[in-house]
Amino acid sequence: MKNFIILILTVLFLAIGNWIATLIFNASLVDLSIPFALVSIFIIYIFTNKGNALGRQIDSQIQGQTGIRMALSNRVANHSFVFIGSVIYFFLTLVFTFFVYREYFIS
């Protein structure tokens, strides 16, 4: 249940962020939704993925400050529910964009 709430909140926060971006850039919600979703996926992936270069750099900094060597292991890709929610938001915006511009794609 907690994970489902995280997914819903992620989609909601991304939708609100997309709406705020359309107000700032004075653009259409539909036109800005796919690029906003792709940028949000990229940013969320960088900060939530445990096995990426940023995580290894932080581990190295901690090792350098404390002097305690941490055991390194090959980490399996474990995506957070925030990342999954951002991917769901991308697919929702993709479907919404195709629905709005369906006449362009059909004819």
Biopython code that builds the backbone (N, CA, C, O; Angstrom):
import numpy as np
from Bio.PDB.StructureBuilder import StructureBuilder

atoms = [
    (1, "MET", "N", (0.826, -1.191, 0.000)),
    (1, "MET", "CA", (0.000, 0.000, 0.000)),
    (1, "MET", "C", (0.865, 1.248, 0.000)),
    (1, "MET", "O", (0.567, 2.224, -0.689)),
    (2, "LYS", "N", (1.956, 1.208, 0.790)),
    (2, "LYS", "CA", (2.847, 2.356, 0.859)),
    (2, "LYS", "C", (3.477, 2.644, -0.500)),
    (2, "LYS", "O", (3.603, 3.801, -0.899)),
    (3, "ASN", "N", (3.872, 1.585, -1.209)),
    (3, "ASN", "CA", (4.494, 1.762, -2.520)),
    (3, "ASN", "C", (3.512, 2.330, -3.536)),
    (3, "ASN", "O", (3.895, 3.137, -4.384)),
    (4, "PHE", "N", (2.261, 1.921, -3.459)),
    (4, "PHE", "CA", (1.235, 2.456, -4.351)),
    (4, "PHE", "C", (1.029, 3.945, -4.091)),
    (4, "PHE", "O", (0.848, 4.718, -5.032)),
    (5, "ILE", "N", (1.055, 4.346, -2.850)),
    (5, "ILE", "CA", (0.909, 5.767, -2.508)),
    (5, "ILE", "C", (2.106, 6.557, -3.035)),
    (5, "ILE", "O", (1.948, 7.682, -3.510)),
    (6, "ILE", "N", (3.302, 5.973, -2.951)),
    (6, "ILE", "CA", (4.492, 6.639, -3.482)),
    (6, "ILE", "C", (4.362, 6.819, -4.993)),
    (6, "ILE", "O", (4.719, 7.873, -5.521)),
    (7, "LEU", "N", (3.859, 5.810, -5.692)),
    (7, "LEU", "CA", (3.660, 5.919, -7.138)),
    (7, "LEU", "C", (2.675, 7.036, -7.476)),
    (7, "LEU", "O", (2.934, 7.850, -8.362)),
    (8, "ILE", "N", (1.553, 7.071, -6.770)),
    (8, "ILE", "CA", (0.532, 8.087, -7.025)),
    (8, "ILE", "C", (1.071, 9.481, -6.721)),
    (8, "ILE", "O", (0.839, 10.414, -7.490)),
    (9, "LEU", "N", (1.786, 9.631, -5.612)),
    (9, "LEU", "CA", (2.341, 10.939, -5.261)),
    (9, "LEU", "C", (3.397, 11.388, -6.267)),
    (9, "LEU", "O", (3.485, 12.574, -6.582)),
    (10, "THR", "N", (4.188, 10.463, -6.767)),
    (10, "THR", "CA", (5.186, 10.814, -7.774)),
    (10, "THR", "C", (4.527, 11.339, -9.039)),
    (10, "THR", "O", (4.934, 12.367, -9.580)),
    (11, "VAL", "N", (3.508, 10.630, -9.507)),
    (11, "VAL", "CA", (2.797, 11.073, -10.705)),
    (11, "VAL", "C", (2.135, 12.423, -10.452)),
    (11, "VAL", "O", (2.148, 13.290, -11.326)),
    (12, "LEU", "N", (1.564, 12.610, -9.284)),
    (12, "LEU", "CA", (0.911, 13.873, -8.945)),
    (12, "LEU", "C", (1.910, 15.025, -8.889)),
    (12, "LEU", "O", (1.646, 16.096, -9.434)),
    (13, "PHE", "N", (3.055, 14.817, -8.236)),
    (13, "PHE", "CA", (4.067, 15.876, -8.152)),
    (13, "PHE", "C", (4.652, 16.207, -9.522)),
    (13, "PHE", "O", (4.931, 17.370, -9.810)),
    (14, "LEU", "N", (4.838, 15.206, -10.361)),
    (14, "LEU", "CA", (5.333, 15.474, -11.708)),
    (14, "LEU", "C", (4.304, 16.232, -12.538)),
    (14, "LEU", "O", (4.665, 17.107, -13.325)),
    (15, "ALA", "N", (3.038, 15.907, -12.368)),
    (15, "ALA", "CA", (1.992, 16.637, -13.086)),
    (15, "ALA", "C", (1.938, 18.091, -12.628)),
    (15, "ALA", "O", (1.785, 18.992, -13.453)),
    (16, "ILE", "N", (2.062, 18.326, -11.334)),
    (16, "ILE", "CA", (2.071, 19.699, -10.824)),
    (16, "ILE", "C", (3.314, 20.435, -11.308)),
    (16, "ILE", "O", (3.233, 21.604, -11.685)),
    (17, "GLY", "N", (4.463, 19.761, -11.301)),
    (17, "GLY", "CA", (5.683, 20.377, -11.821)),
    (17, "GLY", "C", (5.575, 20.701, -13.296)),
    (17, "GLY", "O", (6.065, 21.739, -13.740)),
    (18, "ASN", "N", (4.939, 19.823, -14.064)),
    (18, "ASN", "CA", (4.725, 20.073, -15.484)),
    (18, "ASN", "C", (3.815, 21.276, -15.677)),
    (18, "ASN", "O", (4.064, 22.106, -16.552)),
    (19, "TRP", "N", (2.787, 21.379, -14.889)),
    (19, "TRP", "CA", (1.862, 22.514, -14.984)),
    (19, "TRP", "C", (2.579, 23.825, -14.645)),
    (19, "TRP", "O", (2.364, 24.839, -15.310)),
    (20, "ILE", "N", (3.426, 23.807, -13.619)),
    (20, "ILE", "CA", (4.179, 25.003, -13.243)),
    (20, "ILE", "C", (5.156, 25.376, -14.361)),
    (20, "ILE", "O", (5.347, 26.557, -14.648)),
    (21, "ALA", "N", (5.770, 24.377, -14.988)),
    (21, "ALA", "CA", (6.688, 24.651, -16.098)),
    (21, "ALA", "C", (5.955, 25.274, -17.278)),
    (21, "ALA", "O", (6.508, 26.134, -17.963)),
    (22, "THR", "N", (4.714, 24.851, -17.524)),
    (22, "THR", "CA", (3.951, 25.461, -18.615)),
    (22, "THR", "C", (3.592, 26.906, -18.297)),
    (22, "THR", "O", (3.517, 27.739, -19.200)),
    (23, "LEU", "N", (3.371, 27.210, -17.027)),
    (23, "LEU", "CA", (3.107, 28.600, -16.660)),
    (23, "LEU", "C", (4.361, 29.459, -16.801)),
    (23, "LEU", "O", (4.283, 30.606, -17.241)),
    (24, "ILE", "N", (5.504, 28.912, -16.435)),
    (24, "ILE", "CA", (6.760, 29.672, -16.514)),
    (24, "ILE", "C", (7.153, 29.916, -17.974)),
    (24, "ILE", "O", (7.530, 31.032, -18.331)),
    (25, "PHE", "N", (7.069, 28.896, -18.809)),
    (25, "PHE", "CA", (7.507, 29.015, -20.194)),
    (25, "PHE", "C", (6.393, 29.447, -21.142)),
    (25, "PHE", "O", (6.630, 29.599, -22.340)),
    (26, "ASN", "N", (5.196, 29.646, -20.630)),
    (26, "ASN", "CA", (4.045, 30.075, -21.429)),
    (26, "ASN", "C", (3.866, 29.150, -22.643)),
    (26, "ASN", "O", (3.777, 29.608, -23.782)),
    (27, "ALA", "N", (3.816, 27.865, -22.375)),
    (27, "ALA", "CA", (3.680, 26.852, -23.420)),
    (27, "ALA", "C", (2.463, 25.989, -23.129)),
    (27, "ALA", "O", (1.848, 26.089, -22.067)),
    (28, "SER", "N", (2.134, 25.154, -24.079)),
    (28, "SER", "CA", (1.020, 24.233, -23.918)),
    (28, "SER", "C", (1.437, 23.057, -23.033)),
    (28, "SER", "O", (2.579, 22.602, -23.083)),
    (29, "LEU", "N", (0.510, 22.583, -22.237)),
    (29, "LEU", "CA", (0.776, 21.450, -21.353)),
    (29, "LEU", "C", (1.141, 20.210, -22.158)),
    (29, "LEU", "O", (2.037, 19.457, -21.777)),
    (30, "VAL", "N", (0.451, 20.002, -23.262)),
    (30, "VAL", "CA", (0.692, 18.821, -24.089)),
    (30, "VAL", "C", (2.065, 18.894, -24.749)),
    (30, "VAL", "O", (2.770, 17.888, -24.836)),
    (31, "ASP", "N", (2.441, 20.075, -25.210)),
    (31, "ASP", "CA", (3.717, 20.215, -25.910)),
    (31, "ASP", "C", (4.916, 20.069, -24.976)),
    (31, "ASP", "O", (5.990, 19.657, -25.413)),
    (32, "LEU", "N", (4.749, 20.393, -23.725)),
    (32, "LEU", "CA", (5.857, 20.357, -22.778)),
    (32, "LEU", "C", (5.892, 19.073, -21.955)),
    (32, "LEU", "O", (6.868, 18.821, -21.248)),
    (33, "SER", "N", (4.844, 18.261, -22.037)),
    (33, "SER", "CA", (4.743, 17.107, -21.136)),
    (33, "SER", "C", (5.774, 16.023, -21.420)),
    (33, "SER", "O", (6.364, 15.498, -20.475)),
    (34, "ILE", "N", (6.015, 15.666, -22.668)),
    (34, "ILE", "CA", (6.972, 14.595, -22.966)),
    (34, "ILE", "C", (8.406, 15.008, -22.633)),
    (34, "ILE", "O", (9.110, 14.232, -21.987)),
    (35, "PRO", "N", (8.875, 16.194, -23.043)),
    (35, "PRO", "CA", (10.238, 16.578, -22.625)),
    (35, "PRO", "C", (10.380, 16.693, -21.107)),
    (35, "PRO", "O", (11.419, 16.326, -20.559)),
    (36, "PHE", "N", (9.359, 17.192, -20.427)),
    (36, "PHE", "CA", (9.407, 17.296, -18.969)),
    (36, "PHE", "C", (9.495, 15.914, -18.339)),
    (36, "PHE", "O", (10.242, 15.715, -17.382)),
    (37, "ALA", "N", (8.741, 14.961, -18.867)),
    (37, "ALA", "CA", (8.768, 13.598, -18.334)),
    (37, "ALA", "C", (10.125, 12.941, -18.565)),
    (37, "ALA", "O", (10.627, 12.243, -17.684)),
    (38, "LEU", "N", (10.725, 13.150, -19.731)),
    (38, "LEU", "CA", (12.032, 12.560, -20.007)),
    (38, "LEU", "C", (13.117, 13.157, -19.116)),
    (38, "LEU", "O", (13.981, 12.433, -18.620)),
    (39, "VAL", "N", (13.077, 14.464, -18.913)),
    (39, "VAL", "CA", (14.055, 15.104, -18.030)),
    (39, "VAL", "C", (13.866, 14.619, -16.595)),
    (39, "VAL", "O", (14.844, 14.375, -15.888)),
    (40, "SER", "N", (12.623, 14.482, -16.169)),
    (40, "SER", "CA", (12.378, 14.011, -14.804)),
    (40, "SER", "C", (12.836, 12.568, -14.622)),
    (40, "SER", "O", (13.360, 12.225, -13.562)),
    (41, "ILE", "N", (12.653, 11.713, -15.629)),
    (41, "ILE", "CA", (13.149, 10.338, -15.548)),
    (41, "ILE", "C", (14.665, 10.344, -15.401)),
    (41, "ILE", "O", (15.211, 9.617, -14.570)),
    (42, "PHE", "N", (15.348, 11.157, -16.200)),
    (42, "PHE", "CA", (16.805, 11.228, -16.139)),
    (42, "PHE", "C", (17.291, 11.697, -14.771)),
    (42, "PHE", "O", (18.203, 11.100, -14.199)),
    (43, "ILE", "N", (16.695, 12.748, -14.250)),
    (43, "ILE", "CA", (17.115, 13.298, -12.954)),
    (43, "ILE", "C", (16.813, 12.317, -11.825)),
    (43, "ILE", "O", (17.649, 12.111, -10.945)),
    (44, "ILE", "N", (15.641, 11.719, -11.842)),
    (44, "ILE", "CA", (15.276, 10.770, -10.796)),
    (44, "ILE", "C", (16.158, 9.527, -10.864)),
    (44, "ILE", "O", (16.508, 8.963, -9.827)),
    (45, "TYR", "N", (16.520, 9.097, -12.063)),
    (45, "TYR", "CA", (17.395, 7.935, -12.197)),
    (45, "TYR", "C", (18.772, 8.214, -11.591)),
    (45, "TYR", "O", (19.348, 7.356, -10.922)),
    (46, "ILE", "N", (19.284, 9.401, -11.829)),
    (46, "ILE", "CA", (20.602, 9.754, -11.291)),
    (46, "ILE", "C", (20.597, 9.714, -9.766)),
    (46, "ILE", "O", (21.537, 9.206, -9.155)),
    (47, "PHE", "N", (19.546, 10.245, -9.150)),
    (47, "PHE", "CA", (19.548, 10.374, -7.700)),
    (47, "PHE", "C", (18.998, 9.165, -6.947)),
    (47, "PHE", "O", (19.209, 9.058, -5.738)),
    (48, "THR", "N", (18.308, 8.263, -7.615)),
    (48, "THR", "CA", (17.721, 7.131, -6.894)),
    (48, "THR", "C", (18.377, 5.801, -7.192)),
    (48, "THR", "O", (18.161, 4.845, -6.447)),
    (49, "ASN", "N", (19.164, 5.694, -8.242)),
    (49, "ASN", "CA", (19.806, 4.427, -8.569)),
    (49, "ASN", "C", (20.983, 4.207, -7.628)),
    (49, "ASN", "O", (21.828, 5.088, -7.472)),
    (50, "LYS", "N", (21.039, 3.055, -7.012)),
    (50, "LYS", "CA", (22.061, 2.773, -6.009)),
    (50, "LYS", "C", (23.401, 2.374, -6.619)),
    (50, "LYS", "O", (24.437, 2.572, -5.983)),
    (51, "GLY", "N", (23.416, 1.829, -7.811)),
    (51, "GLY", "CA", (24.652, 1.326, -8.384)),
    (51, "GLY", "C", (25.290, 2.252, -9.396)),
    (51, "GLY", "O", (26.092, 1.796, -10.211)),
    (52, "ASN", "N", (24.970, 3.523, -9.377)),
    (52, "ASN", "CA", (25.496, 4.428, -10.387)),
    (52, "ASN", "C", (26.790, 5.093, -9.923)),
    (52, "ASN", "O", (27.256, 4.857, -8.808)),
    (53, "ALA", "N", (27.355, 5.912, -10.777)),
    (53, "ALA", "CA", (28.631, 6.571, -10.480)),
    (53, "ALA", "C", (28.505, 7.558, -9.331)),
    (53, "ALA", "O", (29.444, 7.708, -8.549)),
    (54, "LEU", "N", (27.372, 8.232, -9.209)),
    (54, "LEU", "CA", (27.188, 9.194, -8.117)),
    (54, "LEU", "C", (27.207, 8.480, -6.769)),
    (54, "LEU", "O", (27.810, 8.972, -5.815)),
    (55, "GLY", "N", (26.558, 7.338, -6.686)),
    (55, "GLY", "CA", (26.551, 6.570, -5.440)),
    (55, "GLY", "C", (27.930, 6.052, -5.078)),
    (55, "GLY", "O", (28.314, 6.054, -3.909)),
    (56, "ARG", "N", (28.679, 5.606, -6.086)),
    (56, "ARG", "CA", (30.041, 5.142, -5.829)),
    (56, "ARG", "C", (30.953, 6.284, -5.410)),
    (56, "ARG", "O", (31.848, 6.095, -4.586)),
    (57, "GLN", "N", (30.729, 7.482, -5.978)),
    (57, "GLN", "CA", (31.538, 8.637, -5.603)),
    (57, "GLN", "C", (31.271, 9.030, -4.152)),
    (57, "GLN", "O", (32.201, 9.363, -3.417)),
    (58, "ILE", "N", (30.020, 8.993, -3.744)),
    (58, "ILE", "CA", (29.684, 9.316, -2.357)),
    (58, "ILE", "C", (30.297, 8.289, -1.412)),
    (58, "ILE", "O", (30.801, 8.646, -0.347)),
    (59, "ASP", "N", (30.256, 7.003, -1.801)),
    (59, "ASP", "CA", (30.900, 5.966, -0.987)),
    (59, "ASP", "C", (32.402, 6.213, -0.863)),
    (59, "ASP", "O", (32.977, 6.033, 0.210)),
    (60, "SER", "N", (33.031, 6.623, -1.956)),
    (60, "SER", "CA", (34.471, 6.903, -1.928)),
    (60, "SER", "C", (34.790, 8.089, -1.037)),
    (60, "SER", "O", (35.799, 8.075, -0.332)),
    (61, "GLN", "N", (33.954, 9.111, -1.054)),
    (61, "GLN", "CA", (34.166, 10.273, -0.192)),
    (61, "GLN", "C", (34.039, 9.888, 1.276)),
    (61, "GLN", "O", (34.816, 10.353, 2.110)),
    (62, "ILE", "N", (33.077, 9.053, 1.591)),
    (62, "ILE", "CA", (32.904, 8.598, 2.970)),
    (62, "ILE", "C", (34.106, 7.784, 3.404)),
    (62, "ILE", "O", (34.581, 7.925, 4.531)),
    (63, "GLN", "N", (34.602, 6.930, 2.516)),
    (63, "GLN", "CA", (35.784, 6.134, 2.842)),
    (63, "GLN", "C", (36.986, 7.031, 3.083)),
    (63, "GLN", "O", (37.782, 6.778, 3.988)),
    (64, "GLY", "N", (37.123, 8.080, 2.277)),
    (64, "GLY", "CA", (38.255, 8.982, 2.431)),
    (64, "GLY", "C", (38.194, 9.776, 3.731)),
    (64, "GLY", "O", (39.232, 10.068, 4.326)),
    (65, "GLN", "N", (36.997, 10.124, 4.175)),
    (65, "GLN", "CA", (36.857, 10.919, 5.395)),
    (65, "GLN", "C", (36.972, 10.066, 6.651)),
    (65, "GLN", "O", (37.564, 10.493, 7.643)),
    (66, "THR", "N", (36.417, 8.877, 6.613)),
    (66, "THR", "CA", (36.396, 8.053, 7.820)),
    (66, "THR", "C", (37.581, 7.107, 7.908)),
    (66, "THR", "O", (37.965, 6.691, 9.001)),
    (67, "GLY", "N", (38.164, 6.764, 6.769)),
    (67, "GLY", "CA", (39.261, 5.807, 6.767)),
    (67, "GLY", "C", (38.793, 4.370, 6.851)),
    (67, "GLY", "O", (39.615, 3.456, 6.914)),
    (68, "ILE", "N", (37.511, 4.156, 6.852)),
    (68, "ILE", "CA", (36.959, 2.801, 6.930)),
    (68, "ILE", "C", (36.658, 2.334, 5.510)),
    (68, "ILE", "O", (35.892, 2.965, 4.781)),
    (69, "ARG", "N", (37.266, 1.236, 5.139)),
    (69, "ARG", "CA", (37.050, 0.712, 3.792)),
    (69, "ARG", "C", (35.743, -0.071, 3.758)),
    (69, "ARG", "O", (35.521, -0.978, 4.560)),
    (70, "MET", "N", (34.898, 0.293, 2.828)),
    (70, "MET", "CA", (33.609, -0.377, 2.686)),
    (70, "MET", "C", (33.750, -1.507, 1.676)),
    (70, "MET", "O", (34.466, -1.376, 0.683)),
    (71, "ALA", "N", (33.080, -2.591, 1.929)),
    (71, "ALA", "CA", (33.112, -3.725, 1.006)),
    (71, "ALA", "C", (32.286, -3.368, -0.226)),
    (71, "ALA", "O", (31.102, -3.047, -0.128)),
    (72, "LEU", "N", (32.935, -3.430, -1.385)),
    (72, "LEU", "CA", (32.241, -3.136, -2.627)),
    (72, "LEU", "C", (31.696, -4.425, -3.209)),
    (72, "LEU", "O", (32.377, -5.451, -3.227)),
    (73, "SER", "N", (30.499, -4.365, -3.669)),
    (73, "SER", "CA", (29.900, -5.531, -4.302)),
    (73, "SER", "C", (29.181, -5.073, -5.553)),
    (73, "SER", "O", (28.807, -3.908, -5.683)),
    (74, "ASN", "N", (28.998, -5.995, -6.459)),
    (74, "ASN", "CA", (28.240, -5.666, -7.660)),
    (74, "ASN", "C", (26.778, -5.538, -7.278)),
    (74, "ASN", "O", (26.143, -6.487, -6.819)),
    (75, "ARG", "N", (26.284, -4.376, -7.477)),
    (75, "ARG", "CA", (24.900, -4.131, -7.081)),
    (75, "ARG", "C", (23.966, -4.435, -8.241)),
    (75, "ARG", "O", (24.248, -4.108, -9.394)),
    (76, "VAL", "N", (22.889, -5.045, -7.919)),
    (76, "VAL", "CA", (21.869, -5.341, -8.911)),
    (76, "VAL", "C", (21.022, -4.088, -9.072)),
    (76, "VAL", "O", (20.730, -3.395, -8.098)),
    (77, "ALA", "N", (20.636, -3.809, -10.293)),
    (77, "ALA", "CA", (19.822, -2.633, -10.544)),
    (77, "ALA", "C", (18.516, -2.746, -9.767)),
    (77, "ALA", "O", (17.707, -3.641, -10.011)),
    (78, "ASN", "N", (18.326, -1.838, -8.845)),
    (78, "ASN", "CA", (17.141, -1.830, -8.007)),
    (78, "ASN", "C", (16.537, -0.443, -8.104)),
    (78, "ASN", "O", (17.024, 0.500, -7.480)),
    (79, "HIS", "N", (15.490, -0.320, -8.876)),
    (79, "HIS", "CA", (14.890, 0.980, -9.105)),
    (79, "HIS", "C", (13.861, 1.283, -8.026)),
    (79, "HIS", "O", (13.115, 0.403, -7.596)),
    (80, "SER", "N", (13.831, 2.516, -7.605)),
    (80, "SER", "CA", (12.892, 2.918, -6.571)),
    (80, "SER", "C", (11.503, 3.113, -7.174)),
    (80, "SER", "O", (11.333, 3.167, -8.392)),
    (81, "PHE", "N", (10.537, 3.216, -6.300)),
    (81, "PHE", "CA", (9.169, 3.416, -6.764)),
    (81, "PHE", "C", (8.962, 4.830, -7.290)),
    (81, "PHE", "O", (8.024, 5.077, -8.047)),
    (82, "VAL", "N", (9.824, 5.756, -6.898)),
    (82, "VAL", "CA", (9.764, 7.102, -7.465)),
    (82, "VAL", "C", (10.169, 7.050, -8.933)),
    (82, "VAL", "O", (9.546, 7.695, -9.776)),
    (83, "PHE", "N", (11.215, 6.281, -9.240)),
    (83, "PHE", "CA", (11.633, 6.122, -10.634)),
    (83, "PHE", "C", (10.545, 5.433, -11.449)),
    (83, "PHE", "O", (10.246, 5.855, -12.567)),
    (84, "ILE", "N", (9.959, 4.393, -10.907)),
    (84, "ILE", "CA", (8.881, 3.687, -11.614)),
    (84, "ILE", "C", (7.690, 4.614, -11.825)),
    (84, "ILE", "O", (7.045, 4.569, -12.873)),
    (85, "GLY", "N", (7.395, 5.452, -10.836)),
    (85, "GLY", "CA", (6.315, 6.428, -10.988)),
    (85, "GLY", "C", (6.604, 7.437, -12.079)),
    (85, "GLY", "O", (5.690, 7.854, -12.789)),
    (86, "SER", "N", (7.870, 7.842, -12.228)),
    (86, "SER", "CA", (8.204, 8.788, -13.287)),
    (86, "SER", "C", (8.094, 8.142, -14.666)),
    (86, "SER", "O", (7.729, 8.806, -15.636)),
    (87, "VAL", "N", (8.409, 6.847, -14.755)),
    (87, "VAL", "CA", (8.232, 6.137, -16.023)),
    (87, "VAL", "C", (6.744, 6.002, -16.341)),
    (87, "VAL", "O", (6.341, 6.150, -17.494)),
    (88, "ILE", "N", (5.935, 5.725, -15.337)),
    (88, "ILE", "CA", (4.480, 5.662, -15.539)),
    (88, "ILE", "C", (3.959, 7.019, -16.001)),
    (88, "ILE", "O", (3.109, 7.090, -16.889)),
    (89, "TYR", "N", (4.470, 8.103, -15.398)),
    (89, "TYR", "CA", (4.065, 9.446, -15.816)),
    (89, "TYR", "C", (4.437, 9.689, -17.275)),
    (89, "TYR", "O", (3.664, 10.294, -18.017)),
    (90, "PHE", "N", (5.613, 9.223, -17.693)),
    (90, "PHE", "CA", (6.021, 9.386, -19.085)),
    (90, "PHE", "C", (5.044, 8.680, -20.020)),
    (90, "PHE", "O", (4.626, 9.254, -21.026)),
    (91, "PHE", "N", (4.679, 7.441, -19.696)),
    (91, "PHE", "CA", (3.750, 6.716, -20.554)),
    (91, "PHE", "C", (2.360, 7.349, -20.561)),
    (91, "PHE", "O", (1.685, 7.341, -21.590)),
    (92, "LEU", "N", (1.926, 7.898, -19.426)),
    (92, "LEU", "CA", (0.642, 8.602, -19.393)),
    (92, "LEU", "C", (0.672, 9.851, -20.270)),
    (92, "LEU", "O", (-0.287, 10.132, -20.989)),
    (93, "THR", "N", (1.774, 10.598, -20.208)),
    (93, "THR", "CA", (1.871, 11.796, -21.050)),
    (93, "THR", "C", (1.989, 11.425, -22.522)),
    (93, "THR", "O", (1.498, 12.149, -23.387)),
    (94, "LEU", "N", (2.640, 10.295, -22.811)),
    (94, "LEU", "CA", (2.739, 9.838, -24.192)),
    (94, "LEU", "C", (1.360, 9.490, -24.749)),
    (94, "LEU", "O", (1.019, 9.881, -25.865)),
    (95, "VAL", "N", (0.575, 8.760, -23.971)),
    (95, "VAL", "CA", (-0.785, 8.410, -24.396)),
    (95, "VAL", "C", (-1.641, 9.673, -24.523)),
    (95, "VAL", "O", (-2.412, 9.808, -25.473)),
    (96, "PHE", "N", (-1.506, 10.590, -23.571)),
    (96, "PHE", "CA", (-2.277, 11.831, -23.618)),
    (96, "PHE", "C", (-1.909, 12.665, -24.844)),
    (96, "PHE", "O", (-2.787, 13.252, -25.477)),
    (97, "THR", "N", (-0.632, 12.721, -25.181)),
    (97, "THR", "CA", (-0.197, 13.483, -26.352)),
    (97, "THR", "C", (-0.719, 12.847, -27.632)),
    (97, "THR", "O", (-1.196, 13.553, -28.520)),
    (98, "PHE", "N", (-0.635, 11.522, -27.740)),
    (98, "PHE", "CA", (-1.183, 10.857, -28.922)),
    (98, "PHE", "C", (-2.697, 11.030, -29.015)),
    (98, "PHE", "O", (-3.244, 11.115, -30.115)),
    (99, "PHE", "N", (-3.374, 11.083, -27.878)),
    (99, "PHE", "CA", (-4.825, 11.296, -27.895)),
    (99, "PHE", "C", (-5.159, 12.705, -28.377)),
    (99, "PHE", "O", (-6.080, 12.883, -29.174)),
    (100, "VAL", "N", (-4.426, 13.699, -27.907)),
    (100, "VAL", "CA", (-4.708, 15.084, -28.299)),
    (100, "VAL", "C", (-4.387, 15.309, -29.775)),
    (100, "VAL", "O", (-5.143, 15.973, -30.484)),
    (101, "TYR", "N", (-3.267, 14.756, -30.235)),
    (101, "TYR", "CA", (-2.849, 14.944, -31.626)),
    (101, "TYR", "C", (-3.179, 13.742, -32.495)),
    (101, "TYR", "O", (-2.453, 13.459, -33.448)),
    (102, "ARG", "N", (-4.253, 13.031, -32.192)),
    (102, "ARG", "CA", (-4.592, 11.808, -32.918)),
    (102, "ARG", "C", (-4.895, 12.076, -34.386)),
    (102, "ARG", "O", (-4.602, 11.228, -35.229)),
    (103, "GLU", "N", (-5.473, 13.231, -34.719)),
    (103, "GLU", "CA", (-5.773, 13.527, -36.115)),
    (103, "GLU", "C", (-4.482, 13.689, -36.929)),
    (103, "GLU", "O", (-4.442, 13.348, -38.111)),
    (104, "TYR", "N", (-3.448, 14.202, -36.300)),
    (104, "TYR", "CA", (-2.171, 14.347, -36.998)),
    (104, "TYR", "C", (-1.550, 12.985, -37.260)),
    (104, "TYR", "O", (-0.984, 12.768, -38.331)),
    (105, "PHE", "N", (-1.642, 12.066, -36.313)),
    (105, "PHE", "CA", (-1.029, 10.763, -36.484)),
    (105, "PHE", "C", (-1.839, 9.834, -37.372)),
    (105, "PHE", "O", (-1.270, 8.982, -38.055)),
    (106, "ILE", "N", (-3.155, 9.983, -37.372)),
    (106, "ILE", "CA", (-4.010, 9.088, -38.159)),
    (106, "ILE", "C", (-3.990, 9.453, -39.637)),
    (106, "ILE", "O", (-3.895, 8.574, -40.495)),
    (107, "SER", "N", (-4.078, 10.747, -39.938)),
    (107, "SER", "CA", (-4.144, 11.136, -41.353)),
    (107, "SER", "C", (-2.836, 11.544, -41.925)),
    (107, "SER", "O", (-2.759, 11.894, -43.103)),
]
sb = StructureBuilder()
sb.init_structure("model")
sb.init_model(0)
sb.init_chain("A")
sb.init_seg("    ")
for serial, (resi, resn, name, xyz) in enumerate(atoms, 1):
    if name == "N":
        sb.init_residue(resn, " ", resi, " ")
    sb.init_atom(name, np.array(xyz, "f"), 0.0, 1.0, " ", f" {name:<3s}", serial, name[0])
structure = sb.get_structure()
